[in-house]
């Protein structure tokens, strides 16, 4: 994820958000003090009591979801070079309208 952000984090067409599902928000805050992650970080509540994962068809972490500019899920759970290649291709295409 840090490589993805280093390559594309300044694009106005890519927003990266990490969701922490620890039972206590402070656990995520402590992690971030020693692991600088420059993109948006959110505490989304405890994993077992969370609607975020199922709403995107996910059942655990780590996970990632690439959502297109129209709010549609483009792909899920890509890693490494596959993730970089998909994002590179997506950012090189013109934004399409909802029509």
Buried (B, 14 or more C-beta within 10 A) or exposed (E): BEEBBEBBBEEEEBEBEBBBBBEEEEEBEEEEEEEEEEBEBEBBBEBEEEEEBEEEEBEEEEEBBBEBEEEEEBBEEBEEEEBBEBBEEBEEEEEEEEE
